[in-house]
C-alpha cells in the first residue's frame, strides 16, 4: 500500500467485508469494511461533482466523525489535499457541521458542504443526502505516492509519508485484524491521521472514537489502554 486509496481498494473491501473498520462510540455507529470502502469511493465521486480535483485543497472540520474521516479518504482518492484547519485561498471545498459552517467565513469560490443537518442556505450541499446518491465505484484517478495528502499549517505530507508512518505504527505495535486503536487526540495532527485513522485500517483492525467507557488495545494519546503512542512520536 503506497497511497491512501490502496487502503480502501476493492480487493480490501471484499477481503475484509463484514469486519468493523470504524466504531464511533459516542453515537454507537459501527461501520464495516464493505460500507467504509464503498462510502469513501462515493465521497470521492461526490467531491469531484463539487469541483474538487487533484492538487486542490479541501478544508474539513477537525472532529473525528464518520463524515470527516470519509472526506479524508474521498479527497485522497482524487489527489486533493486535506486541511483540518481554516479556509484559505486554495480551498476548493469546505466540509463542516451545519451549525458551524458559517463560522469558517468561506467565500464564493469555495463549495460548502454541511453534515449533521441541512443548512439553511439551499446552495449548501448536504453530505448525508448527496453522498448517499453517488456512484458506488472507485474513482479512476491515478495518485502518486509523492502527491500531497495532508496540509498542517504551512507543511504538507504526501501519501507516501503518511502510509510509511502508518506501516511503522503497525509494525512497532504488532497491529492486526483484532486490534482496536482508540483516537484520543485532535484529528488535525499528522501523527493522529497516520496512527489513528490509517494504521488500524492498514492492519485490517478497527478505528475507535471513544466515549467515557471505551478501552481499546492502543491509544493515540493518553488513555486507559495498555499501550499508548504520542502523536509527535509517529513521524
GUNUKOL-279827 format. One record per residue (C-alpha): residue number from 1; residue in one letter; y, z, x. Coordinates in nm, 2 decimals. Each point is the difference from the previous one (the first is absolute). Layout:
<pts>
<pt><seq>NUM</seq><type>a</type><py>Y</py><pz>Z</pz><px>X</px></pt>
...
</pts>
This chain:
<pts>
<pt><seq>1</seq><type>x</type><py>0.00</py><pz>0.00</pz><px>0.00</px></pt>
<pt><seq>2</seq><type>x</type><py>0.32</py><pz>-0.12</pz><px>0.16</px></pt>
<pt><seq>3</seq><type>x</type><py>0.25</py><pz>-0.02</pz><px>-0.29</px></pt>
<pt><seq>4</seq><type>x</type><py>0.05</py><pz>0.21</pz><px>-0.31</px></pt>
<pt><seq>5</seq><type>x</type><py>-0.14</py><pz>-0.26</pz><px>-0.22</px></pt>
<pt><seq>6</seq><type>x</type><py>-0.34</py><pz>0.03</pz><px>0.17</px></pt>
<pt><seq>7</seq><type>x</type><py>-0.02</py><pz>0.36</pz><px>-0.14</px></pt>
<pt><seq>8</seq><type>x</type><py>0.01</py><pz>-0.14</pz><px>-0.36</px></pt>
<pt><seq>9</seq><type>x</type><py>-0.20</py><pz>-0.32</pz><px>0.05</px></pt>
<pt><seq>10</seq><type>x</type><py>-0.24</py><pz>-0.13</pz><px>-0.26</px></pt>
<pt><seq>11</seq><type>x</type><py>-0.29</py><pz>0.09</pz><px>0.22</px></pt>
<pt><seq>12</seq><type>x</type><py>0.11</py><pz>0.36</pz><px>0.02</px></pt>
<pt><seq>13</seq><type>x</type><py>0.07</py><pz>0.01</pz><px>-0.37</px></pt>
<pt><seq>14</seq><type>x</type><py>-0.35</py><pz>-0.12</pz><px>-0.08</px></pt>
<pt><seq>15</seq><type>x</type><py>-0.17</py><pz>0.22</pz><px>0.27</px></pt>
<pt><seq>16</seq><type>x</type><py>0.17</py><pz>0.33</pz><px>-0.10</px></pt>
<pt><seq>17</seq><type>x</type><py>0.04</py><pz>-0.08</pz><px>-0.37</px></pt>
<pt><seq>18</seq><type>x</type><py>-0.02</py><pz>0.33</pz><px>-0.20</px></pt>
<pt><seq>19</seq><type>x</type><py>0.07</py><pz>0.23</pz><px>0.29</px></pt>
<pt><seq>20</seq><type>x</type><py>0.33</py><pz>0.19</pz><px>-0.04</px></pt>
<pt><seq>21</seq><type>x</type><py>0.28</py><pz>-0.15</pz><px>0.21</px></pt>
<pt><seq>22</seq><type>x</type><py>0.30</py><pz>0.20</pz><px>-0.13</px></pt>
<pt><seq>23</seq><type>x</type><py>0.02</py><pz>0.34</pz><px>-0.18</px></pt>
<pt><seq>24</seq><type>x</type><py>0.33</py><pz>0.12</pz><px>-0.13</px></pt>
<pt><seq>25</seq><type>x</type><py>-0.07</py><pz>0.36</pz><px>-0.08</px></pt>
<pt><seq>26</seq><type>x</type><py>0.33</py><pz>0.09</pz><px>-0.18</px></pt>
<pt><seq>27</seq><type>x</type><py>-0.08</py><pz>-0.26</pz><px>-0.27</px></pt>
<pt><seq>28</seq><type>x</type><py>-0.38</py><pz>0.00</pz><px>0.03</px></pt>
<pt><seq>29</seq><type>x</type><py>-0.01</py><pz>-0.37</pz><px>0.08</px></pt>
<pt><seq>30</seq><type>x</type><py>-0.30</py><pz>-0.13</pz><px>0.18</px></pt>
<pt><seq>31</seq><type>x</type><py>0.00</py><pz>-0.37</pz><px>0.11</px></pt>
<pt><seq>32</seq><type>x</type><py>-0.32</py><pz>-0.16</pz><px>0.13</px></pt>
<pt><seq>33</seq><type>x</type><py>0.00</py><pz>-0.27</pz><px>0.28</px></pt>
<pt><seq>34</seq><type>x</type><py>-0.06</py><pz>-0.28</pz><px>-0.25</px></pt>
<pt><seq>35</seq><type>x</type><py>0.32</py><pz>0.09</pz><px>-0.19</px></pt>
<pt><seq>36</seq><type>x</type><py>0.20</py><pz>0.10</pz><px>0.31</px></pt>
<pt><seq>37</seq><type>x</type><py>-0.06</py><pz>-0.33</pz><px>0.17</px></pt>
<pt><seq>38</seq><type>x</type><py>0.04</py><pz>-0.22</pz><px>-0.31</px></pt>
<pt><seq>39</seq><type>x</type><py>0.33</py><pz>0.17</pz><px>-0.09</px></pt>
<pt><seq>40</seq><type>x</type><py>0.13</py><pz>-0.03</pz><px>0.36</px></pt>
<pt><seq>41</seq><type>x</type><py>-0.05</py><pz>-0.38</pz><px>-0.04</px></pt>
<pt><seq>42</seq><type>x</type><py>0.17</py><pz>0.00</pz><px>-0.34</px></pt>
<pt><seq>43</seq><type>x</type><py>0.30</py><pz>0.19</pz><px>0.15</px></pt>
<pt><seq>44</seq><type>x</type><py>0.02</py><pz>-0.26</pz><px>0.28</px></pt>
<pt><seq>45</seq><type>x</type><py>0.00</py><pz>-0.28</pz><px>-0.26</px></pt>
<pt><seq>46</seq><type>x</type><py>0.26</py><pz>0.19</pz><px>-0.21</px></pt>
<pt><seq>47</seq><type>x</type><py>0.23</py><pz>0.05</pz><px>0.30</px></pt>
<pt><seq>48</seq><type>x</type><py>-0.03</py><pz>-0.37</pz><px>0.08</px></pt>
<pt><seq>49</seq><type>x</type><py>0.12</py><pz>-0.08</pz><px>-0.35</px></pt>
<pt><seq>50</seq><type>x</type><py>0.29</py><pz>0.24</pz><px>0.05</px></pt>
<pt><seq>51</seq><type>x</type><py>0.10</py><pz>-0.21</pz><px>0.30</px></pt>
<pt><seq>52</seq><type>x</type><py>-0.15</py><pz>0.19</pz><px>0.29</px></pt>
<pt><seq>53</seq><type>x</type><py>-0.13</py><pz>-0.20</pz><px>0.29</px></pt>
<pt><seq>54</seq><type>x</type><py>-0.11</py><pz>0.07</pz><px>0.36</px></pt>
<pt><seq>55</seq><type>x</type><py>0.27</py><pz>0.14</pz><px>0.22</px></pt>
<pt><seq>56</seq><type>x</type><py>0.19</py><pz>0.16</pz><px>-0.29</px></pt>
<pt><seq>57</seq><type>x</type><py>0.04</py><pz>0.37</pz><px>-0.06</px></pt>
<pt><seq>58</seq><type>x</type><py>-0.12</py><pz>0.20</pz><px>-0.30</px></pt>
<pt><seq>59</seq><type>x</type><py>0.15</py><pz>0.35</pz><px>-0.05</px></pt>
<pt><seq>60</seq><type>x</type><py>-0.23</py><pz>0.24</pz><px>-0.16</px></pt>
<pt><seq>61</seq><type>x</type><py>0.05</py><pz>0.36</pz><px>-0.12</px></pt>
<pt><seq>62</seq><type>x</type><py>-0.15</py><pz>0.24</pz><px>0.25</px></pt>
<pt><seq>63</seq><type>x</type><py>-0.23</py><pz>0.18</pz><px>-0.23</px></pt>
<pt><seq>64</seq><type>x</type><py>-0.38</py><pz>-0.03</pz><px>0.01</px></pt>
<pt><seq>65</seq><type>x</type><py>-0.09</py><pz>-0.15</pz><px>-0.33</px></pt>
<pt><seq>66</seq><type>x</type><py>-0.24</py><pz>-0.28</pz><px>-0.09</px></pt>
<pt><seq>67</seq><type>x</type><py>0.29</py><pz>-0.23</pz><px>-0.06</px></pt>
<pt><seq>68</seq><type>x</type><py>0.16</py><pz>0.06</pz><px>0.34</px></pt>
<pt><seq>69</seq><type>x</type><py>-0.33</py><pz>-0.02</pz><px>0.19</px></pt>
<pt><seq>70</seq><type>x</type><py>-0.09</py><pz>-0.32</pz><px>-0.18</px></pt>
<pt><seq>71</seq><type>x</type><py>0.34</py><pz>-0.14</pz><px>0.09</px></pt>
<pt><seq>72</seq><type>x</type><py>-0.06</py><pz>0.07</pz><px>0.36</px></pt>
<pt><seq>73</seq><type>x</type><py>-0.32</py><pz>-0.20</pz><px>-0.01</px></pt>
<pt><seq>74</seq><type>x</type><py>0.13</py><pz>-0.27</pz><px>-0.22</px></pt>
<pt><seq>75</seq><type>x</type><py>0.31</py><pz>-0.06</pz><px>0.21</px></pt>
<pt><seq>76</seq><type>x</type><py>-0.22</py><pz>0.01</pz><px>0.31</px></pt>
<pt><seq>77</seq><type>x</type><py>-0.22</py><pz>-0.28</pz><px>-0.14</px></pt>
<pt><seq>78</seq><type>x</type><py>0.31</py><pz>-0.22</pz><px>-0.01</px></pt>
<pt><seq>79</seq><type>x</type><py>0.12</py><pz>0.08</pz><px>0.35</px></pt>
<pt><seq>80</seq><type>x</type><py>0.30</py><pz>0.19</pz><px>-0.14</px></pt>
<pt><seq>81</seq><type>x</type><py>0.13</py><pz>0.32</pz><px>0.17</px></pt>
<pt><seq>82</seq><type>x</type><py>-0.01</py><pz>0.33</pz><px>-0.20</px></pt>
<pt><seq>83</seq><type>x</type><py>0.29</py><pz>0.24</pz><px>0.04</px></pt>
<pt><seq>84</seq><type>x</type><py>-0.04</py><pz>0.35</pz><px>-0.15</px></pt>
<pt><seq>85</seq><type>x</type><py>0.37</py><pz>0.07</pz><px>0.05</px></pt>
<pt><seq>86</seq><type>x</type><py>0.32</py><pz>-0.15</pz><px>-0.14</px></pt>
<pt><seq>87</seq><type>x</type><py>0.10</py><pz>-0.34</pz><px>-0.14</px></pt>
<pt><seq>88</seq><type>x</type><py>0.17</py><pz>-0.22</pz><px>0.27</px></pt>
<pt><seq>89</seq><type>x</type><py>0.11</py><pz>-0.35</pz><px>0.04</px></pt>
<pt><seq>90</seq><type>x</type><py>-0.36</py><pz>-0.12</pz><px>0.08</px></pt>
<pt><seq>91</seq><type>x</type><py>-0.15</py><pz>0.15</pz><px>-0.32</px></pt>
<pt><seq>92</seq><type>x</type><py>-0.14</py><pz>-0.27</pz><px>-0.23</px></pt>
<pt><seq>93</seq><type>x</type><py>-0.16</py><pz>0.24</pz><px>-0.24</px></pt>
<pt><seq>94</seq><type>x</type><py>0.02</py><pz>0.37</pz><px>-0.09</px></pt>
<pt><seq>95</seq><type>x</type><py>-0.29</py><pz>0.20</pz><px>-0.16</px></pt>
<pt><seq>96</seq><type>x</type><py>0.09</py><pz>0.34</pz><px>-0.13</px></pt>
<pt><seq>97</seq><type>x</type><py>-0.04</py><pz>0.24</pz><px>-0.30</px></pt>
<pt><seq>98</seq><type>x</type><py>0.20</py><pz>-0.12</pz><px>-0.30</px></pt>
<pt><seq>99</seq><type>x</type><py>0.21</py><pz>0.32</pz><px>-0.01</px></pt>
<pt><seq>100</seq><type>x</type><py>0.11</py><pz>-0.03</pz><px>0.37</px></pt>
<pt><seq>101</seq><type>x</type><py>0.03</py><pz>-0.37</pz><px>0.03</px></pt>
<pt><seq>102</seq><type>x</type><py>0.38</py><pz>-0.01</pz><px>-0.05</px></pt>
<pt><seq>103</seq><type>x</type><py>0.04</py><pz>0.26</pz><px>0.28</px></pt>
<pt><seq>104</seq><type>x</type><py>-0.09</py><pz>-0.26</pz><px>0.26</px></pt>
<pt><seq>105</seq><type>x</type><py>0.31</py><pz>-0.21</pz><px>-0.07</px></pt>
<pt><seq>106</seq><type>x</type><py>-0.18</py><pz>-0.33</pz><px>0.03</px></pt>
<pt><seq>107</seq><type>x</type><py>0.22</py><pz>-0.31</pz><px>-0.02</px></pt>
<pt><seq>108</seq><type>x</type><py>-0.06</py><pz>-0.32</pz><px>-0.20</px></pt>
<pt><seq>109</seq><type>x</type><py>-0.20</py><pz>-0.16</pz><px>0.28</px></pt>
<pt><seq>110</seq><type>x</type><py>-0.27</py><pz>0.27</pz><px>-0.02</px></pt>
<pt><seq>111</seq><type>x</type><py>-0.27</py><pz>-0.03</pz><px>-0.26</px></pt>
<pt><seq>112</seq><type>x</type><py>-0.05</py><pz>0.34</pz><px>-0.17</px></pt>
<pt><seq>113</seq><type>x</type><py>-0.34</py><pz>0.12</pz><px>-0.12</px></pt>
<pt><seq>114</seq><type>x</type><py>-0.04</py><pz>0.33</pz><px>-0.18</px></pt>
<pt><seq>115</seq><type>x</type><py>-0.32</py><pz>0.20</pz><px>-0.05</px></pt>
<pt><seq>116</seq><type>x</type><py>-0.09</py><pz>0.30</pz><px>-0.21</px></pt>
<pt><seq>117</seq><type>x</type><py>0.20</py><pz>-0.13</pz><px>-0.29</px></pt>
<pt><seq>118</seq><type>x</type><py>0.20</py><pz>-0.31</pz><px>-0.10</px></pt>
<pt><seq>119</seq><type>x</type><py>0.36</py><pz>-0.01</pz><px>0.12</px></pt>
<pt><seq>120</seq><type>x</type><py>0.28</py><pz>-0.02</pz><px>-0.25</px></pt>
<pt><seq>121</seq><type>x</type><py>0.12</py><pz>-0.32</pz><px>0.16</px></pt>
<pt><seq>122</seq><type>x</type><py>-0.23</py><pz>-0.28</pz><px>-0.13</px></pt>
<pt><seq>123</seq><type>x</type><py>0.06</py><pz>-0.20</pz><px>0.33</px></pt>
<pt><seq>124</seq><type>x</type><py>-0.20</py><pz>0.26</pz><px>0.19</px></pt>
<pt><seq>125</seq><type>x</type><py>-0.37</py><pz>-0.07</pz><px>0.03</px></pt>
<pt><seq>126</seq><type>x</type><py>-0.25</py><pz>0.26</pz><px>-0.12</px></pt>
<pt><seq>127</seq><type>x</type><py>-0.27</py><pz>0.05</pz><px>0.25</px></pt>
<pt><seq>128</seq><type>x</type><py>-0.29</py><pz>0.12</pz><px>-0.22</px></pt>
<pt><seq>129</seq><type>x</type><py>0.05</py><pz>-0.28</pz><px>-0.26</px></pt>
<pt><seq>130</seq><type>x</type><py>0.08</py><pz>-0.29</pz><px>0.24</px></pt>
<pt><seq>131</seq><type>x</type><py>-0.27</py><pz>0.08</pz><px>0.26</px></pt>
<pt><seq>132</seq><type>x</type><py>-0.26</py><pz>0.04</pz><px>-0.27</px></pt>
<pt><seq>133</seq><type>x</type><py>0.05</py><pz>-0.36</pz><px>-0.11</px></pt>
<pt><seq>134</seq><type>x</type><py>-0.01</py><pz>-0.15</pz><px>0.35</px></pt>
<pt><seq>135</seq><type>x</type><py>-0.27</py><pz>-0.23</pz><px>0.15</px></pt>
<pt><seq>136</seq><type>x</type><py>-0.28</py><pz>0.23</pz><px>0.15</px></pt>
<pt><seq>137</seq><type>x</type><py>-0.06</py><pz>-0.22</pz><px>0.31</px></pt>
<pt><seq>138</seq><type>x</type><py>0.07</py><pz>0.06</pz><px>0.36</px></pt>
<pt><seq>139</seq><type>x</type><py>0.34</py><pz>-0.16</pz><px>0.11</px></pt>
<pt><seq>140</seq><type>x</type><py>-0.07</py><pz>-0.29</pz><px>0.24</px></pt>
<pt><seq>141</seq><type>x</type><py>0.26</py><pz>0.10</pz><px>0.26</px></pt>
<pt><seq>142</seq><type>x</type><py>-0.12</py><pz>0.01</pz><px>0.36</px></pt>
<pt><seq>143</seq><type>x</type><py>0.14</py><pz>0.30</pz><px>0.18</px></pt>
<pt><seq>144</seq><type>x</type><py>0.00</py><pz>0.05</pz><px>0.38</px></pt>
<pt><seq>145</seq><type>x</type><py>-0.08</py><pz>0.35</pz><px>0.15</px></pt>
<pt><seq>146</seq><type>x</type><py>0.34</py><pz>-0.01</pz><px>0.17</px></pt>
<pt><seq>147</seq><type>x</type><py>0.18</py><pz>-0.05</pz><px>-0.33</px></pt>
<pt><seq>148</seq><type>x</type><py>0.23</py><pz>0.28</pz><px>-0.12</px></pt>
<pt><seq>149</seq><type>x</type><py>-0.15</py><pz>0.23</pz><px>-0.26</px></pt>
<pt><seq>150</seq><type>x</type><py>0.21</py><pz>0.32</pz><px>-0.01</px></pt>
<pt><seq>151</seq><type>x</type><py>0.37</py><pz>0.08</pz><px>0.08</px></pt>
<pt><seq>152</seq><type>x</type><py>0.11</py><pz>0.35</pz><px>0.08</px></pt>
<pt><seq>153</seq><type>x</type><py>0.37</py><pz>0.03</pz><px>0.07</px></pt>
<pt><seq>154</seq><type>x</type><py>0.06</py><pz>-0.27</pz><px>0.27</px></pt>
<pt><seq>155</seq><type>x</type><py>-0.36</py><pz>-0.03</pz><px>0.12</px></pt>
<pt><seq>156</seq><type>x</type><py>-0.27</py><pz>-0.22</pz><px>-0.14</px></pt>
<pt><seq>157</seq><type>x</type><py>-0.38</py><pz>0.04</pz><px>0.02</px></pt>
<pt><seq>158</seq><type>x</type><py>-0.23</py><pz>-0.30</pz><px>0.00</px></pt>
<pt><seq>159</seq><type>x</type><py>-0.32</py><pz>-0.04</pz><px>-0.20</px></pt>
<pt><seq>160</seq><type>x</type><py>-0.19</py><pz>0.02</pz><px>0.33</px></pt>
<pt><seq>161</seq><type>x</type><py>0.18</py><pz>0.33</pz><px>0.11</px></pt>
<pt><seq>162</seq><type>x</type><py>-0.07</py><pz>0.16</pz><px>-0.34</px></pt>
<pt><seq>163</seq><type>x</type><py>-0.37</py><pz>-0.11</pz><px>0.00</px></pt>
<pt><seq>164</seq><type>x</type><py>-0.05</py><pz>0.11</pz><px>0.36</px></pt>
<pt><seq>165</seq><type>x</type><py>0.14</py><pz>0.34</pz><px>-0.08</px></pt>
<pt><seq>166</seq><type>x</type><py>-0.21</py><pz>0.03</pz><px>-0.31</px></pt>
<pt><seq>167</seq><type>x</type><py>-0.32</py><pz>-0.09</pz><px>0.19</px></pt>
<pt><seq>168</seq><type>x</type><py>0.09</py><pz>0.26</pz><px>0.26</px></pt>
<pt><seq>169</seq><type>x</type><py>0.01</py><pz>0.26</pz><px>-0.27</px></pt>
<pt><seq>170</seq><type>x</type><py>-0.33</py><pz>-0.11</pz><px>-0.15</px></pt>
<pt><seq>171</seq><type>x</type><py>-0.17</py><pz>0.02</pz><px>0.35</px></pt>
<pt><seq>172</seq><type>x</type><py>0.17</py><pz>0.33</pz><px>0.10</px></pt>
<pt><seq>173</seq><type>x</type><py>-0.09</py><pz>0.18</pz><px>-0.32</px></pt>
<pt><seq>174</seq><type>x</type><py>-0.33</py><pz>-0.18</pz><px>-0.08</px></pt>
<pt><seq>175</seq><type>x</type><py>0.12</py><pz>-0.11</pz><px>-0.34</px></pt>
<pt><seq>176</seq><type>x</type><py>-0.26</py><pz>-0.18</pz><px>-0.21</px></pt>
<pt><seq>177</seq><type>x</type><py>-0.06</py><pz>-0.09</pz><px>-0.37</px></pt>
<pt><seq>178</seq><type>x</type><py>-0.04</py><pz>0.37</pz><px>-0.09</px></pt>
<pt><seq>179</seq><type>x</type><py>0.34</py><pz>0.11</pz><px>0.15</px></pt>
<pt><seq>180</seq><type>x</type><py>0.29</py><pz>0.12</pz><px>-0.22</px></pt>
<pt><seq>181</seq><type>x</type><py>0.33</py><pz>-0.02</pz><px>0.18</px></pt>
<pt><seq>182</seq><type>x</type><py>0.27</py><pz>0.20</pz><px>-0.16</px></pt>
<pt><seq>183</seq><type>x</type><py>0.36</py><pz>-0.12</pz><px>0.05</px></pt>
<pt><seq>184</seq><type>x</type><py>0.24</py><pz>0.30</pz><px>0.03</px></pt>
<pt><seq>185</seq><type>x</type><py>0.30</py><pz>-0.16</pz><px>0.16</px></pt>
<pt><seq>186</seq><type>x</type><py>0.26</py><pz>-0.25</pz><px>-0.12</px></pt>
<pt><seq>187</seq><type>x</type><py>-0.10</py><pz>-0.36</pz><px>-0.03</px></pt>
<pt><seq>188</seq><type>x</type><py>0.29</py><pz>-0.13</pz><px>0.21</px></pt>
<pt><seq>189</seq><type>x</type><py>-0.15</py><pz>0.11</pz><px>0.34</px></pt>
<pt><seq>190</seq><type>x</type><py>-0.20</py><pz>-0.28</pz><px>0.18</px></pt>
<pt><seq>191</seq><type>x</type><py>-0.26</py><pz>0.25</pz><px>0.10</px></pt>
<pt><seq>192</seq><type>x</type><py>-0.05</py><pz>0.10</pz><px>-0.37</px></pt>
<pt><seq>193</seq><type>x</type><py>-0.04</py><pz>-0.37</pz><px>-0.10</px></pt>
<pt><seq>194</seq><type>x</type><py>-0.26</py><pz>-0.07</pz><px>0.28</px></pt>
<pt><seq>195</seq><type>x</type><py>-0.20</py><pz>0.32</pz><px>-0.02</px></pt>
<pt><seq>196</seq><type>x</type><py>0.04</py><pz>0.08</pz><px>-0.37</px></pt>
<pt><seq>197</seq><type>x</type><py>0.01</py><pz>-0.33</pz><px>-0.18</px></pt>
<pt><seq>198</seq><type>x</type><py>-0.19</py><pz>-0.24</pz><px>0.23</px></pt>
<pt><seq>199</seq><type>x</type><py>-0.25</py><pz>0.20</pz><px>0.21</px></pt>
<pt><seq>200</seq><type>x</type><py>-0.20</py><pz>0.14</pz><px>-0.30</px></pt>
<pt><seq>201</seq><type>x</type><py>-0.03</py><pz>-0.34</pz><px>-0.15</px></pt>
<pt><seq>202</seq><type>x</type><py>-0.10</py><pz>-0.16</pz><px>0.33</px></pt>
<pt><seq>203</seq><type>x</type><py>-0.28</py><pz>0.26</pz><px>0.01</px></pt>
<pt><seq>204</seq><type>x</type><py>-0.10</py><pz>-0.06</pz><px>-0.36</px></pt>
<pt><seq>205</seq><type>x</type><py>0.11</py><pz>0.35</pz><px>-0.10</px></pt>
<pt><seq>206</seq><type>x</type><py>0.26</py><pz>0.14</pz><px>-0.24</px></pt>
<pt><seq>207</seq><type>x</type><py>0.38</py><pz>0.04</pz><px>0.02</px></pt>
<pt><seq>208</seq><type>x</type><py>0.09</py><pz>0.32</pz><px>-0.18</px></pt>
<pt><seq>209</seq><type>x</type><py>0.35</py><pz>0.10</pz><px>-0.13</px></pt>
<pt><seq>210</seq><type>x</type><py>-0.05</py><pz>0.38</pz><px>-0.06</px></pt>
<pt><seq>211</seq><type>x</type><py>0.09</py><pz>0.25</pz><px>-0.26</px></pt>
<pt><seq>212</seq><type>x</type><py>0.01</py><pz>0.38</pz><px>0.07</px></pt>
<pt><seq>213</seq><type>x</type><py>-0.38</py><pz>0.03</pz><px>-0.02</px></pt>
<pt><seq>214</seq><type>x</type><py>-0.10</py><pz>-0.30</pz><px>0.22</px></pt>
<pt><seq>215</seq><type>x</type><py>-0.20</py><pz>0.05</pz><px>0.31</px></pt>
<pt><seq>216</seq><type>x</type><py>-0.14</py><pz>-0.31</pz><px>0.19</px></pt>
<pt><seq>217</seq><type>x</type><py>-0.16</py><pz>-0.07</pz><px>0.33</px></pt>
<pt><seq>218</seq><type>x</type><py>0.31</py><pz>-0.09</pz><px>0.21</px></pt>
<pt><seq>219</seq><type>x</type><py>0.37</py><pz>0.07</pz><px>-0.07</px></pt>
<pt><seq>220</seq><type>x</type><py>0.29</py><pz>-0.22</pz><px>0.11</px></pt>
<pt><seq>221</seq><type>x</type><py>0.24</py><pz>0.29</pz><px>0.06</px></pt>
<pt><seq>222</seq><type>x</type><py>-0.07</py><pz>0.37</pz><px>-0.05</px></pt>
<pt><seq>223</seq><type>x</type><py>-0.25</py><pz>0.10</pz><px>-0.26</px></pt>
<pt><seq>224</seq><type>x</type><py>-0.31</py><pz>0.21</pz><px>-0.08</px></pt>
<pt><seq>225</seq><type>x</type><py>-0.23</py><pz>-0.28</pz><px>0.13</px></pt>
<pt><seq>226</seq><type>x</type><py>-0.23</py><pz>0.08</pz><px>0.29</px></pt>
<pt><seq>227</seq><type>x</type><py>0.17</py><pz>-0.27</pz><px>0.21</px></pt>
<pt><seq>228</seq><type>x</type><py>0.36</py><pz>-0.11</pz><px>0.01</px></pt>
<pt><seq>229</seq><type>x</type><py>0.20</py><pz>-0.27</pz><px>0.18</px></pt>
<pt><seq>230</seq><type>x</type><py>0.38</py><pz>0.00</pz><px>0.05</px></pt>
<pt><seq>231</seq><type>x</type><py>0.16</py><pz>-0.33</pz><px>-0.09</px></pt>
<pt><seq>232</seq><type>x</type><py>0.18</py><pz>-0.01</pz><px>0.34</px></pt>
<pt><seq>233</seq><type>x</type><py>-0.34</py><pz>0.00</pz><px>0.17</px></pt>
<pt><seq>234</seq><type>x</type><py>-0.13</py><pz>-0.31</pz><px>-0.16</px></pt>
<pt><seq>235</seq><type>x</type><py>0.18</py><pz>-0.25</pz><px>0.23</px></pt>
</pts>
